[in-house]
Amino acid sequence: MQGRNTTKGVDMKQTVYLSRVVPGLSDADRDAILRCSVRNNPQLGITGVLIQSDTHYLQLLEGPEAHIEALLDFIATDPRHTDMAVIGETTTAYRAFPNWAMGSVDVGADAQVMSLARAAADAGRRDPAIADAVVTLGKGMNVQRRAG
Ligand SMILES: Cc1cc2nc3c(=O)[nH]c(=O)nc-3n(C[C@H](O)[C@H](O)[C@H](O)COP(=O)(O)O)c2cc1C
């Protein structure tokens, strides 16, 4: 499918954001988010991973820039999370997760990647090391829960 791997030499955008899970969100709500991502993302040429703790979401999205921007606008209004802060943004020729419409990894609230992400969000800065940490974590956990 076009857009799935390198989109014919056109650079893709990769964005990482952190947000807070609304208190009391159920497992069914979490599953619904993943199902919806897996349903929609292939048509948009978007792939990525959603790292989840009890309190935060850390999502890496990659794909054509216009589609990433449009999806982020949409996700930002989703009432299932708050305080969305983009903490990483880059262009890339290659996808980190070419086969994941949206992978999912559960981590503890004290996971190092979440601490790094919270520090960047609190300081209002972007940190390229976070995308690397997300990719390493996502690739290492790909047997846990894989969607797409
Ligand atoms: C943390 C989080 C991550 C999400 N990621 C995606 C995503 O990757 N793709 C997507 O289509 N929707 C995602 N959503 C859901 C969207 O906000 C929105 O509910 C959905 O796109 C609506 O799709 P529908 O009209 O097909 O139900 C996410 C929501 C949250 C809270």
The ligand as an SDF file (V2000), in Angstrom:
LIG
                    3D

 31 33  0  0  0  0  0  0  0  0999 V2000
   -4.0720    8.3300   23.3210 C   0  0  0  0  0  0  0  0  0  0  0  0
   -4.9300    8.2180   22.0800 C   0  0  0  0  0  0  0  0  0  0  0  0
   -4.3560    7.7720   20.9040 C   0  0  0  0  0  0  0  0  0  0  0  0
   -5.1180    7.6710   19.7450 C   0  0  0  0  0  0  0  0  0  0  0  0
   -4.5220    7.2490   18.5770 N   0  0  0  0  0  0  0  0  0  0  0  0
   -5.2560    7.1670   17.4570 C   0  0  0  0  0  0  0  0  0  0  0  0
   -4.6520    6.7510   16.2270 C   0  0  0  0  0  0  0  0  0  0  0  0
   -3.4680    6.4360   16.1370 O   0  0  0  0  0  0  0  0  0  0  0  0
   -5.4710    6.6720   15.1310 N   0  0  0  0  0  0  0  0  0  0  0  0
   -6.7970    6.9840   15.1820 C   0  0  0  0  0  0  0  0  0  0  0  0
   -7.4690    6.9080   14.1570 O   0  0  0  0  0  0  0  0  0  0  0  0
   -7.3800    7.3660   16.3230 N   0  0  0  0  0  0  0  0  0  0  0  0
   -6.6400    7.4680   17.4620 C   0  0  0  0  0  0  0  0  0  0  0  0
   -7.2410    7.8630   18.6120 N   0  0  0  0  0  0  0  0  0  0  0  0
   -8.7060    8.0610   18.6240 C   0  0  0  0  0  0  0  0  0  0  0  0
   -9.1100    9.4010   18.0100 C   0  0  0  0  0  0  0  0  0  0  0  0
   -8.9440   10.4110   18.9640 O   0  0  0  0  0  0  0  0  0  0  0  0
  -10.5780    9.3410   17.5560 C   0  0  0  0  0  0  0  0  0  0  0  0
  -11.3870    8.8940   18.6020 O   0  0  0  0  0  0  0  0  0  0  0  0
  -10.7550    8.3860   16.4380 C   0  0  0  0  0  0  0  0  0  0  0  0
   -9.8770    8.6700   15.3840 O   0  0  0  0  0  0  0  0  0  0  0  0
  -12.1980    8.4240   15.9020 C   0  0  0  0  0  0  0  0  0  0  0  0
  -12.3050    7.4160   14.9360 O   0  0  0  0  0  0  0  0  0  0  0  0
  -13.6980    6.8800   14.4460 P   0  0  0  0  0  0  0  0  0  0  0  0
  -14.4480    8.0650   13.9260 O   0  0  0  0  0  0  0  0  0  0  0  0
  -13.3470    5.8800   13.3930 O   0  0  0  0  0  0  0  0  0  0  0  0
  -14.3550    6.2410   15.6340 O   0  0  0  0  0  0  0  0  0  0  0  0
   -6.4910    8.0000   19.7690 C   0  0  0  0  0  0  0  0  0  0  0  0
   -7.0580    8.4400   20.9650 C   0  0  0  0  0  0  0  0  0  0  0  0
   -6.2950    8.5510   22.1150 C   0  0  0  0  0  0  0  0  0  0  0  0
   -6.9300    9.0140   23.3960 C   0  0  0  0  0  0  0  0  0  0  0  0
  1  2  1  0
  2  3  1  0
  2 30  2  0
  3  4  2  0
  4  5  1  0
  4 28  1  0
  5  6  2  0
  6  7  1  0
  6 13  1  0
  7  8  2  0
  7  9  1  0
  9 10  1  0
 10 11  2  0
 10 12  1  0
 12 13  2  0
 13 14  1  0
 14 15  1  0
 14 28  1  0
 15 16  1  0
 16 17  1  0
 16 18  1  0
 18 19  1  0
 18 20  1  0
 20 21  1  0
 20 22  1  0
 22 23  1  0
 23 24  1  0
 24 25  2  0
 24 26  1  0
 24 27  1  0
 28 29  2  0
 29 30  1  0
 30 31  1  0
M  END
$$$$
